[in-house]
């Protein structure tokens, strides 16, 4: 039997929404073990006065297996 925990994060990138998701997962993986999946909840971004997207944000949920006590 296993237990899965889900945490919510916001990744940010100046390149793309996909990169924002990858950034969130990559940063989470530095301190969270056993990541099994990611779900994108929302895409947002900032727009310049010229109408260009200047930054991309992705609200994500990351799931990971909770390690049992020894």
Biopython code that builds the backbone (N, CA, C, O; Angstrom):
import numpy as np
from Bio.PDB.StructureBuilder import StructureBuilder

atoms = [
    (1, "UNK", "N", (0.846, -1.168, 0.000)),
    (1, "UNK", "CA", (0.000, 0.000, 0.000)),
    (1, "UNK", "C", (0.893, 1.233, 0.000)),
    (1, "UNK", "O", (1.938, 1.245, 0.651)),
    (2, "UNK", "N", (0.485, 2.275, -0.731)),
    (2, "UNK", "CA", (1.260, 3.508, -0.741)),
    (2, "UNK", "C", (0.332, 4.714, -0.616)),
    (2, "UNK", "O", (-0.861, 4.640, -0.907)),
    (3, "UNK", "N", (0.908, 5.804, -0.183)),
    (3, "UNK", "CA", (0.187, 7.062, -0.048)),
    (3, "UNK", "C", (0.850, 8.074, -0.974)),
    (3, "UNK", "O", (2.075, 8.183, -1.017)),
    (4, "UNK", "N", (0.029, 8.811, -1.713)),
    (4, "UNK", "CA", (0.540, 9.838, -2.611)),
    (4, "UNK", "C", (0.130, 11.198, -2.078)),
    (4, "UNK", "O", (-1.030, 11.423, -1.735)),
    (5, "UNK", "N", (1.095, 12.101, -2.015)),
    (5, "UNK", "CA", (0.831, 13.469, -1.577)),
    (5, "UNK", "C", (0.912, 14.384, -2.790)),
    (5, "UNK", "O", (1.692, 14.134, -3.710)),
    (6, "UNK", "N", (0.102, 15.452, -2.793)),
    (6, "UNK", "CA", (0.085, 16.404, -3.893)),
    (6, "UNK", "C", (0.381, 17.791, -3.331)),
    (6, "UNK", "O", (-0.231, 18.226, -2.355)),
    (7, "UNK", "N", (1.333, 18.478, -3.966)),
    (7, "UNK", "CA", (1.644, 19.853, -3.587)),
    (7, "UNK", "C", (1.406, 20.766, -4.791)),
    (7, "UNK", "O", (1.500, 20.329, -5.939)),
    (8, "UNK", "N", (1.104, 22.007, -4.525)),
    (8, "UNK", "CA", (0.851, 22.963, -5.603)),
    (8, "UNK", "C", (1.998, 23.969, -5.669)),
    (8, "UNK", "O", (2.438, 24.494, -4.646)),
    (9, "UNK", "N", (2.472, 24.227, -6.882)),
    (9, "UNK", "CA", (3.596, 25.129, -7.113)),
    (9, "UNK", "C", (3.300, 26.035, -8.297)),
    (9, "UNK", "O", (2.400, 25.762, -9.092)),
    (10, "UNK", "N", (4.065, 27.118, -8.409)),
    (10, "UNK", "CA", (4.000, 27.990, -9.582)),
    (10, "UNK", "C", (5.406, 28.072, -10.163)),
    (10, "UNK", "O", (6.345, 28.501, -9.492)),
    (11, "UNK", "N", (5.536, 27.656, -11.417)),
    (11, "UNK", "CA", (6.804, 27.773, -12.120)),
    (11, "UNK", "C", (6.769, 28.996, -13.014)),
    (11, "UNK", "O", (5.709, 29.373, -13.513)),
    (12, "UNK", "N", (7.927, 29.621, -13.220)),
    (12, "UNK", "CA", (7.988, 30.814, -14.054)),
    (12, "UNK", "C", (9.144, 30.695, -15.030)),
    (12, "UNK", "O", (10.188, 30.131, -14.705)),
    (13, "UNK", "N", (8.949, 31.234, -16.238)),
    (13, "UNK", "CA", (9.977, 31.192, -17.267)),
    (13, "UNK", "C", (9.830, 32.409, -18.174)),
    (13, "UNK", "O", (8.743, 32.970, -18.306)),
    (14, "UNK", "N", (10.915, 32.803, -18.784)),
    (14, "UNK", "CA", (10.872, 33.856, -19.799)),
    (14, "UNK", "C", (10.796, 33.248, -21.193)),
    (14, "UNK", "O", (10.733, 33.983, -22.178)),
    (15, "UNK", "N", (10.800, 31.895, -21.301)),
    (15, "UNK", "CA", (10.813, 31.217, -22.599)),
    (15, "UNK", "C", (9.454, 30.703, -23.057)),
    (15, "UNK", "O", (9.021, 30.982, -24.176)),
    (16, "UNK", "N", (8.765, 29.928, -22.162)),
    (16, "UNK", "CA", (7.504, 29.296, -22.594)),
    (16, "UNK", "C", (6.755, 28.752, -21.387)),
    (16, "UNK", "O", (7.308, 28.640, -20.293)),
    (17, "UNK", "N", (5.484, 28.415, -21.604)),
    (17, "UNK", "CA", (4.711, 27.788, -20.538)),
    (17, "UNK", "C", (5.266, 26.405, -20.215)),
    (17, "UNK", "O", (5.328, 26.014, -19.049)),
    (18, "UNK", "N", (5.666, 25.673, -21.241)),
    (18, "UNK", "CA", (6.231, 24.343, -21.002)),
    (18, "UNK", "C", (7.498, 24.439, -20.154)),
    (18, "UNK", "O", (7.728, 23.599, -19.285)),
    (19, "UNK", "N", (8.311, 25.449, -20.401)),
    (19, "UNK", "CA", (9.523, 25.636, -19.617)),
    (19, "UNK", "C", (9.173, 26.014, -18.176)),
    (19, "UNK", "O", (9.881, 25.632, -17.244)),
    (20, "UNK", "N", (8.089, 26.759, -17.995)),
    (20, "UNK", "CA", (7.645, 27.104, -16.640)),
    (20, "UNK", "C", (7.264, 25.841, -15.863)),
    (20, "UNK", "O", (7.578, 25.721, -14.679)),
    (21, "UNK", "N", (6.592, 24.906, -16.527)),
    (21, "UNK", "CA", (6.234, 23.633, -15.891)),
    (21, "UNK", "C", (7.500, 22.861, -15.545)),
    (21, "UNK", "O", (7.639, 22.354, -14.431)),
    (22, "UNK", "N", (8.414, 22.772, -16.494)),
    (22, "UNK", "CA", (9.657, 22.036, -16.263)),
    (22, "UNK", "C", (10.450, 22.657, -15.118)),
    (22, "UNK", "O", (11.055, 21.940, -14.321)),
    (23, "UNK", "N", (10.452, 23.973, -15.034)),
    (23, "UNK", "CA", (11.146, 24.661, -13.950)),
    (23, "UNK", "C", (10.560, 24.275, -12.598)),
    (23, "UNK", "O", (11.301, 23.994, -11.656)),
    (24, "UNK", "N", (9.234, 24.262, -12.500)),
    (24, "UNK", "CA", (8.581, 23.885, -11.241)),
    (24, "UNK", "C", (8.941, 22.455, -10.841)),
    (24, "UNK", "O", (9.271, 22.193, -9.684)),
    (25, "UNK", "N", (8.875, 21.537, -11.796)),
    (25, "UNK", "CA", (9.186, 20.134, -11.493)),
    (25, "UNK", "C", (10.656, 19.976, -11.133)),
    (25, "UNK", "O", (10.990, 19.267, -10.184)),
    (26, "UNK", "N", (11.525, 20.623, -11.874)),
    (26, "UNK", "CA", (12.968, 20.517, -11.628)),
    (26, "UNK", "C", (13.321, 21.050, -10.238)),
    (26, "UNK", "O", (14.094, 20.424, -9.512)),
    (27, "UNK", "N", (12.765, 22.191, -9.869)),
    (27, "UNK", "CA", (13.052, 22.757, -8.549)),
    (27, "UNK", "C", (12.482, 21.880, -7.431)),
    (27, "UNK", "O", (13.128, 21.691, -6.401)),
    (28, "UNK", "N", (11.281, 21.350, -7.633)),
    (28, "UNK", "CA", (10.691, 20.469, -6.624)),
    (28, "UNK", "C", (11.544, 19.216, -6.436)),
    (28, "UNK", "O", (11.707, 18.730, -5.317)),
    (29, "UNK", "N", (12.081, 18.703, -7.526)),
    (29, "UNK", "CA", (12.873, 17.466, -7.461)),
    (29, "UNK", "C", (14.152, 17.634, -6.648)),
    (29, "UNK", "O", (14.768, 16.642, -6.257)),
    (30, "UNK", "N", (14.560, 18.877, -6.387)),
    (30, "UNK", "CA", (15.748, 19.101, -5.562)),
    (30, "UNK", "C", (15.505, 18.713, -4.109)),
    (30, "UNK", "O", (16.444, 18.348, -3.402)),
    (31, "UNK", "N", (14.239, 18.788, -3.652)),
    (31, "UNK", "CA", (13.950, 18.496, -2.245)),
    (31, "UNK", "C", (12.862, 17.443, -2.049)),
    (31, "UNK", "O", (12.659, 16.973, -0.929)),
    (32, "UNK", "N", (12.168, 17.070, -3.106)),
    (32, "UNK", "CA", (11.084, 16.088, -2.996)),
    (32, "UNK", "C", (11.486, 14.839, -3.761)),
    (32, "UNK", "O", (11.843, 14.905, -4.938)),
    (33, "UNK", "N", (11.427, 13.691, -3.079)),
    (33, "UNK", "CA", (11.744, 12.415, -3.740)),
    (33, "UNK", "C", (10.462, 11.754, -4.230)),
    (33, "UNK", "O", (9.367, 12.101, -3.787)),
    (34, "UNK", "N", (10.601, 10.823, -5.123)),
    (34, "UNK", "CA", (9.510, 9.957, -5.594)),
    (34, "UNK", "C", (8.405, 10.701, -6.341)),
    (34, "UNK", "O", (7.237, 10.330, -6.230)),
    (35, "UNK", "N", (8.751, 11.752, -7.104)),
    (35, "UNK", "CA", (7.740, 12.456, -7.900)),
    (35, "UNK", "C", (7.231, 11.502, -8.978)),
    (35, "UNK", "O", (8.011, 10.889, -9.707)),
    (36, "UNK", "N", (5.908, 11.390, -9.061)),
    (36, "UNK", "CA", (5.311, 10.458, -10.018)),
    (36, "UNK", "C", (4.506, 11.141, -11.115)),
    (36, "UNK", "O", (4.205, 10.518, -12.133)),
    (37, "UNK", "N", (4.150, 12.413, -10.927)),
    (37, "UNK", "CA", (3.351, 13.062, -11.960)),
    (37, "UNK", "C", (3.181, 14.549, -11.715)),
    (37, "UNK", "O", (3.468, 15.064, -10.634)),
    (38, "UNK", "N", (2.708, 15.220, -12.746)),
    (38, "UNK", "CA", (2.449, 16.658, -12.683)),
    (38, "UNK", "C", (1.152, 16.946, -13.429)),
    (38, "UNK", "O", (0.883, 16.354, -14.474)),
    (39, "UNK", "N", (0.356, 17.856, -12.888)),
    (39, "UNK", "CA", (-0.871, 18.300, -13.547)),
    (39, "UNK", "C", (-0.838, 19.818, -13.637)),
    (39, "UNK", "O", (-0.605, 20.501, -12.639)),
    (40, "UNK", "N", (-1.072, 20.344, -14.835)),
    (40, "UNK", "CA", (-1.099, 21.790, -15.027)),
    (40, "UNK", "C", (-2.510, 22.282, -14.734)),
    (40, "UNK", "O", (-3.481, 21.809, -15.324)),
    (41, "UNK", "N", (-2.609, 23.236, -13.816)),
    (41, "UNK", "CA", (-3.906, 23.771, -13.418)),
    (41, "UNK", "C", (-4.255, 25.048, -14.168)),
    (41, "UNK", "O", (-5.422, 25.292, -14.473)),
    (42, "UNK", "N", (-3.230, 25.876, -14.469)),
    (42, "UNK", "CA", (-3.501, 27.182, -15.040)),
    (42, "UNK", "C", (-2.256, 27.714, -15.736)),
    (42, "UNK", "O", (-1.134, 27.476, -15.287)),
    (43, "UNK", "N", (-2.457, 28.427, -16.821)),
    (43, "UNK", "CA", (-1.377, 29.105, -17.535)),
    (43, "UNK", "C", (-1.622, 30.608, -17.424)),
    (43, "UNK", "O", (-2.727, 31.068, -17.713)),
    (44, "UNK", "N", (-0.622, 31.380, -17.015)),
    (44, "UNK", "CA", (-0.745, 32.832, -16.977)),
    (44, "UNK", "C", (0.568, 33.439, -17.455)),
    (44, "UNK", "O", (1.570, 32.738, -17.602)),
    (45, "UNK", "N", (0.554, 34.741, -17.695)),
    (45, "UNK", "CA", (1.773, 35.401, -18.124)),
    (45, "UNK", "C", (1.651, 36.898, -18.024)),
    (45, "UNK", "O", (0.580, 37.441, -17.753)),
    (46, "UNK", "N", (2.774, 37.559, -18.249)),
    (46, "UNK", "CA", (2.830, 39.015, -18.273)),
    (46, "UNK", "C", (3.014, 39.471, -19.716)),
    (46, "UNK", "O", (3.684, 38.810, -20.509)),
    (47, "UNK", "N", (2.412, 40.609, -20.042)),
    (47, "UNK", "CA", (2.467, 41.135, -21.403)),
    (47, "UNK", "C", (3.028, 42.550, -21.368)),
    (47, "UNK", "O", (2.647, 43.355, -20.519)),
    (48, "UNK", "N", (3.941, 42.852, -22.300)),
    (48, "UNK", "CA", (4.536, 44.190, -22.386)),
    (48, "UNK", "C", (3.562, 45.158, -23.048)),
    (48, "UNK", "O", (2.533, 44.753, -23.591)),
    (49, "UNK", "N", (3.900, 46.430, -22.995)),
    (49, "UNK", "CA", (3.086, 47.462, -23.659)),
    (49, "UNK", "C", (2.991, 47.222, -25.163)),
    (49, "UNK", "O", (2.017, 47.626, -25.798)),
    (50, "UNK", "N", (3.997, 46.566, -25.731)),
    (50, "UNK", "CA", (4.010, 46.277, -27.169)),
    (50, "UNK", "C", (3.179, 45.056, -27.523)),
    (50, "UNK", "O", (3.017, 44.734, -28.700)),
    (51, "UNK", "N", (2.645, 44.365, -26.498)),
    (51, "UNK", "CA", (1.826, 43.185, -26.750)),
    (51, "UNK", "C", (2.580, 41.877, -26.781)),
    (51, "UNK", "O", (2.024, 40.850, -27.171)),
    (52, "UNK", "N", (3.846, 41.897, -26.373)),
    (52, "UNK", "CA", (4.646, 40.672, -26.346)),
    (52, "UNK", "C", (4.544, 40.021, -24.961)),
    (52, "UNK", "O", (4.503, 40.709, -23.941)),
    (53, "UNK", "N", (4.503, 38.689, -24.944)),
    (53, "UNK", "CA", (4.521, 37.967, -23.671)),
    (53, "UNK", "C", (5.950, 38.035, -23.136)),
    (53, "UNK", "O", (6.896, 37.636, -23.815)),
    (54, "UNK", "N", (6.096, 38.543, -21.914)),
    (54, "UNK", "CA", (7.435, 38.732, -21.342)),
    (54, "UNK", "C", (7.792, 37.678, -20.299)),
    (54, "UNK", "O", (8.972, 37.440, -20.041)),
    (55, "UNK", "N", (6.786, 37.043, -19.696)),
    (55, "UNK", "CA", (7.056, 35.938, -18.782)),
    (55, "UNK", "C", (5.853, 35.020, -18.747)),
    (55, "UNK", "O", (4.711, 35.444, -18.924)),
    (56, "UNK", "N", (6.140, 33.753, -18.515)),
    (56, "UNK", "CA", (5.131, 32.698, -18.520)),
    (56, "UNK", "C", (5.080, 32.076, -17.136)),
    (56, "UNK", "O", (6.122, 31.836, -16.525)),
    (57, "UNK", "N", (3.875, 31.812, -16.633)),
    (57, "UNK", "CA", (3.714, 31.131, -15.351)),
    (57, "UNK", "C", (2.777, 29.935, -15.530)),
    (57, "UNK", "O", (1.811, 29.986, -16.290)),
    (58, "UNK", "N", (3.091, 28.870, -14.813)),
    (58, "UNK", "CA", (2.261, 27.671, -14.832)),
    (58, "UNK", "C", (1.984, 27.259, -13.393)),
    (58, "UNK", "O", (2.911, 26.992, -12.628)),
    (59, "UNK", "N", (0.709, 27.207, -13.028)),
    (59, "UNK", "CA", (0.305, 26.676, -11.728)),
    (59, "UNK", "C", (0.177, 25.168, -11.899)),
    (59, "UNK", "O", (-0.588, 24.696, -12.739)),
    (60, "UNK", "N", (0.924, 24.419, -11.103)),
    (60, "UNK", "CA", (0.947, 22.967, -11.256)),
    (60, "UNK", "C", (0.745, 22.267, -9.922)),
    (60, "UNK", "O", (1.010, 22.825, -8.857)),
    (61, "UNK", "N", (0.271, 21.032, -10.008)),
    (61, "UNK", "CA", (0.250, 20.139, -8.864)),
    (61, "UNK", "C", (1.233, 19.013, -9.160)),
    (61, "UNK", "O", (1.226, 18.435, -10.246)),
    (62, "UNK", "N", (2.068, 18.715, -8.189)),
    (62, "UNK", "CA", (3.051, 17.649, -8.331)),
    (62, "UNK", "C", (2.721, 16.561, -7.324)),
    (62, "UNK", "O", (2.538, 16.832, -6.138)),
    (63, "UNK", "N", (2.647, 15.329, -7.808)),
    (63, "UNK", "CA", (2.322, 14.184, -6.954)),
    (63, "UNK", "C", (3.585, 13.383, -6.675)),
    (63, "UNK", "O", (4.432, 13.200, -7.550)),
    (64, "UNK", "N", (3.693, 12.909, -5.431)),
    (64, "UNK", "CA", (4.828, 12.064, -5.078)),
    (64, "UNK", "C", (4.398, 11.046, -4.034)),
    (64, "UNK", "O", (3.482, 11.287, -3.247)),
    (65, "UNK", "N", (5.074, 9.909, -4.041)),
    (65, "UNK", "CA", (4.791, 8.826, -3.109)),
    (65, "UNK", "C", (5.443, 9.143, -1.764)),
    (65, "UNK", "O", (6.632, 9.456, -1.700)),
    (66, "UNK", "N", (4.668, 9.060, -0.712)),
    (66, "UNK", "CA", (5.167, 9.279, 0.643)),
    (66, "UNK", "C", (5.892, 8.017, 1.087)),
    (66, "UNK", "O", (5.356, 6.913, 0.989)),
    (67, "UNK", "N", (7.117, 8.194, 1.576)),
    (67, "UNK", "CA", (7.887, 7.045, 2.028)),
    (67, "UNK", "C", (7.363, 6.576, 3.369)),
    (67, "UNK", "O", (7.154, 7.393, 4.266)),
    (68, "UNK", "N", (7.147, 5.279, 3.528)),
    (68, "UNK", "CA", (6.678, 4.756, 4.823)),
    (68, "UNK", "C", (7.768, 4.855, 5.880)),
    (68, "UNK", "O", (8.957, 4.870, 5.564)),
    (69, "UNK", "N", (7.348, 4.922, 7.135)),
    (69, "UNK", "CA", (8.335, 4.924, 8.222)),
    (69, "UNK", "C", (9.012, 3.569, 8.285)),
    (69, "UNK", "O", (8.407, 2.545, 7.971)),
    (70, "UNK", "N", (10.245, 3.571, 8.685)),
    (70, "UNK", "CA", (11.020, 2.321, 8.765)),
    (70, "UNK", "C", (10.607, 1.492, 9.937)),
    (70, "UNK", "O", (11.155, 0.412, 10.153)),
]
sb = StructureBuilder()
sb.init_structure("model")
sb.init_model(0)
sb.init_chain("A")
sb.init_seg("    ")
for serial, (resi, resn, name, xyz) in enumerate(atoms, 1):
    if name == "N":
        sb.init_residue(resn, " ", resi, " ")
    sb.init_atom(name, np.array(xyz, "f"), 0.0, 1.0, " ", f" {name:<3s}", serial, name[0])
structure = sb.get_structure()
